[in-house]
Amino acid sequence: MEYNNREALILAANTTRKRVKNVKKLLRLGTQDYMQVIAVDKEGGFIDLSKKTVQVGDAAAKKVLFDKSKVVHLILKLTANDMKCKLIDLYEAYAWDLYDKFEHAYDAFKLCLSDADLVFSKVDITDEQKKHLLANINKKMAAAPQKIRTRFNLKCYTYEGIDAIRDAMVAAEKECSDETFKISFTLVTPPEYKAEVTSLDK
């Protein structure tokens, strides 16, 4: 299982609602699958699973949550390593509270990129924990710049000719570019030009 690689048991009867000759066709070693925990024996440490109760739509939704949880766990693991502390200490200090205060801790981390004070106001977290956590959030979750390119033909039949085209492109670069959006023009071969846009907004 994804929780510390703990082992669990699934009975053949809980594999599928259909009749099959060999359940090994449905459960293959080394593959990732989605199942429901139907029983937990805390004293013995045994966990029982069921696959037949999991619907197709449920599996897709749980995969999204699973992927989010992996990102959260990675960031917390890096933070614990930076702070030379146990990972469980960070979960107990503020991570579990983030799951309670937000739809998912991943959403809280995402919000930290734009409004960290709002997120941290809802949990009890030290300044040192904030510093290391924010550093790892920015490292792993910051939006990667997106680039869009296109080629086009541009002609000018006036006396100014190519100088007018160049001046127009320089003016467009200054007018349209800002901190989150940058456009640049490059001459390929007259009259063909290339425009490239770099933006943090997908």
C-alpha positions as CSV (number, residue, x, y, z in Angstrom):
1,M,0.0,0.0,0.0
2,E,1.1,3.6,-0.4
3,Y,1.3,4.0,3.4
4,N,4.8,3.1,4.2
5,N,4.6,0.1,1.8
6,R,2.4,-1.8,4.3
7,E,1.1,-5.2,3.2
8,A,-2.6,-5.9,2.9
9,L,-4.8,-8.9,2.0
10,I,-7.5,-9.2,-0.6
11,L,-9.6,-12.3,-0.9
12,A,-10.4,-13.8,-4.3
13,A,-14.1,-13.2,-3.6
14,N,-13.4,-9.4,-3.2
15,T,-11.6,-9.1,-6.5
16,T,-14.5,-8.8,-9.0
17,R,-18.2,-9.2,-9.3
18,K,-17.7,-11.3,-12.4
19,R,-17.0,-14.9,-12.5
20,V,-13.4,-15.6,-13.6
21,K,-11.3,-18.8,-13.7
22,N,-8.1,-17.2,-12.5
23,V,-7.9,-14.0,-10.4
24,K,-4.2,-13.7,-11.4
25,K,-5.5,-12.1,-14.6
26,L,-6.9,-9.3,-12.6
27,L,-4.1,-8.9,-10.1
28,R,-0.6,-8.8,-11.5
29,L,2.5,-8.4,-9.5
30,G,4.2,-5.0,-9.9
31,T,1.1,-3.2,-11.2
32,Q,-0.7,-0.3,-9.4
33,D,-4.4,-0.7,-8.7
34,Y,-7.1,1.1,-6.6
35,M,-8.9,-0.8,-3.9
36,Q,-11.1,0.0,-0.9
37,V,-10.1,-0.7,2.7
38,I,-12.9,-2.7,4.2
39,A,-11.4,-3.7,7.6
40,V,-8.4,-2.9,9.7
41,D,-7.1,-4.9,12.7
42,K,-5.1,-2.4,14.7
43,E,-3.8,-4.9,17.2
44,G,-2.6,-7.4,14.6
45,G,-1.8,-4.8,11.9
46,F,-3.9,-6.6,9.3
47,I,-5.6,-4.8,6.5
48,D,-8.4,-6.2,4.3
49,L,-9.0,-4.8,0.8
50,S,-11.8,-5.1,-1.8
51,K,-11.5,-4.3,-5.5
52,K,-15.1,-5.2,-6.6
53,T,-16.6,-2.3,-4.6
54,V,-14.5,0.3,-6.5
55,Q,-16.3,2.0,-9.4
56,V,-14.5,3.4,-12.4
57,G,-15.4,7.0,-11.6
58,D,-14.2,6.4,-8.0
59,A,-10.8,5.2,-9.2
60,A,-10.3,8.3,-11.4
61,A,-11.2,10.6,-8.5
62,K,-8.9,8.8,-6.0
63,K,-6.0,8.9,-8.5
64,V,-6.3,12.7,-8.5
65,L,-6.2,12.7,-4.6
66,F,-3.4,10.2,-4.6
67,D,-1.2,12.3,-7.0
68,K,-1.9,15.4,-4.9
69,S,-1.0,13.5,-1.7
70,K,2.3,12.4,-3.3
71,V,3.3,16.0,-4.0
72,V,2.4,17.1,-0.4
73,H,4.3,14.2,1.1
74,L,7.4,15.0,-1.1
75,I,7.4,18.6,0.0
76,L,7.0,17.7,3.6
77,K,9.7,15.1,3.3
78,L,12.1,17.7,1.9
79,T,11.2,20.1,4.6
80,A,11.8,17.5,7.3
81,N,15.2,16.8,5.8
82,D,16.1,20.5,5.7
83,M,15.1,20.9,9.3
84,K,16.7,17.7,10.5
85,C,13.5,16.5,12.1
86,K,11.0,13.6,11.8
87,L,8.5,13.7,9.0
88,I,5.7,12.7,11.3
89,D,6.5,15.8,13.5
90,L,5.6,18.1,10.6
91,Y,2.3,16.2,9.9
92,E,1.3,16.5,13.5
93,A,2.5,20.2,13.8
94,Y,0.5,21.6,10.9
95,A,0.0,19.2,7.9
96,W,-3.0,17.4,9.2
97,D,-4.6,20.7,10.1
98,L,-4.2,21.8,6.5
99,Y,-6.2,18.8,5.4
100,D,-8.9,19.9,7.8
101,K,-8.9,23.6,7.0
102,F,-8.7,23.1,3.2
103,E,-10.2,20.6,0.7
104,H,-6.7,19.1,0.5
105,A,-3.3,20.1,1.8
106,Y,-2.2,20.3,-1.9
107,D,-4.7,23.2,-2.4
108,A,-3.2,24.9,0.7
109,F,0.3,24.6,-0.7
110,K,-0.9,25.9,-4.1
111,L,-2.4,28.9,-2.4
112,C,0.9,29.6,-0.6
113,L,2.3,30.6,-3.9
114,S,0.0,33.7,-4.0
115,D,-1.2,34.2,-0.4
116,A,1.0,32.4,2.1
117,D,-0.2,34.6,5.0
118,L,-3.8,33.4,4.6
119,V,-2.8,29.8,4.7
120,F,-0.5,30.1,7.7
121,S,-3.1,32.1,9.6
122,K,-5.2,29.0,9.8
123,V,-2.5,26.7,11.4
124,D,0.0,26.8,14.2
125,I,3.4,27.0,12.5
126,T,6.7,28.5,13.5
127,D,8.7,31.0,11.4
128,E,11.4,28.4,10.8
129,Q,8.9,25.9,9.5
130,K,7.3,28.6,7.3
131,K,10.7,29.4,5.8
132,H,11.7,25.9,4.9
133,L,8.2,24.9,3.8
134,L,7.8,27.9,1.4
135,A,11.2,27.2,-0.1
136,N,10.2,23.7,-1.0
137,I,6.7,24.7,-2.2
138,N,8.3,27.3,-4.6
139,K,10.8,24.7,-5.7
140,K,8.2,21.9,-6.5
141,M,5.0,23.8,-7.3
142,A,6.0,27.0,-9.0
143,A,4.4,27.3,-12.4
144,A,6.8,26.6,-15.3
145,P,6.9,29.2,-18.0
146,Q,4.8,28.3,-21.1
147,K,6.1,29.1,-24.6
148,I,4.0,29.6,-27.7
149,R,5.6,30.3,-31.1
150,T,4.2,31.2,-34.5
151,R,5.6,32.4,-37.8
152,F,4.0,35.0,-40.0
153,N,4.7,37.2,-43.1
154,L,4.9,40.9,-42.7
155,K,5.5,43.5,-45.5
156,C,5.7,47.2,-45.6
157,Y,5.6,49.0,-49.0
158,T,6.2,52.5,-47.7
159,Y,9.5,54.4,-47.9
160,E,10.5,53.4,-44.4
161,G,10.3,49.7,-45.3
162,I,12.0,47.3,-42.9
163,D,12.8,50.1,-40.4
164,A,9.1,50.7,-39.9
165,I,8.5,46.9,-39.3
166,R,11.4,46.8,-36.8
167,D,10.2,49.9,-34.9
168,A,6.6,48.5,-34.7
169,M,7.9,45.2,-33.3
170,V,10.0,46.9,-30.7
171,A,7.1,49.1,-29.7
172,A,4.9,45.9,-29.4
173,E,7.4,44.2,-27.2
174,K,7.5,47.1,-24.8
175,E,3.7,47.7,-24.8
176,C,2.7,44.0,-24.3
177,S,5.4,42.6,-22.1
178,D,5.2,42.6,-18.3
179,E,6.3,40.4,-15.3
180,T,4.0,37.5,-16.3
181,F,3.9,37.9,-20.0
182,K,6.7,38.4,-22.5
183,I,6.6,38.6,-26.3
184,S,9.5,38.8,-28.6
185,F,9.9,39.0,-32.4
186,T,12.7,37.5,-34.6
187,L,13.4,37.9,-38.3
188,V,13.7,34.5,-40.0
189,T,14.0,35.5,-43.7
190,P,12.1,38.5,-45.2
191,P,9.2,38.7,-45.1
192,E,8.9,35.9,-42.6
193,Y,9.1,36.6,-38.9
194,K,8.7,34.6,-35.7
195,A,6.8,35.6,-32.6
196,E,7.4,33.9,-29.3
197,V,5.3,34.4,-26.2
198,T,6.5,33.3,-22.7
199,S,3.8,33.3,-20.0
200,L,3.2,31.8,-16.5
201,D,-0.5,31.7,-17.3
202,K,-1.5,28.4,-19.0
